Amino acid sequence: MTKLANFLISDLSGDWSKPSIKFFRSNGSYGYILWLTIIDTNFKKKSMGIETIVTQLEKYASRRTIIDFISKGVDAGFIIKINSNKDRRKFYIEPSRVTIKEYTEWSDEFIKNVT
């Protein structure tokens, strides 16, 4: 347990060279949860609509804050926003290649340090 605690302390307080991870972590719990949610959904090969994410994160931040954060992530190239083929008013989000790559590198390091 000490190894895990030490890794997490170092990991969370370290200077991050991975810009996507720094972006998601810079906005409290909702950024961190959004990051893990879109990564998890991507690896499960599922789609997640913006409304679903807003509903999940509303207990951590306001609707406007979450939507603004998603927009900033799209602008920064960390999130991809995709129109639904069935309903052009509906959008799905997924992580960009950069976000997936940096998550994979981070998770490999995490697993290596806690096992």
Beta strands, then each sheet from edge to edge (+ up, - down):
strand 1: 48-49
strand 2: 79-83
strand 3: 91-95
sheet 1: 1+ 3- 2+
end
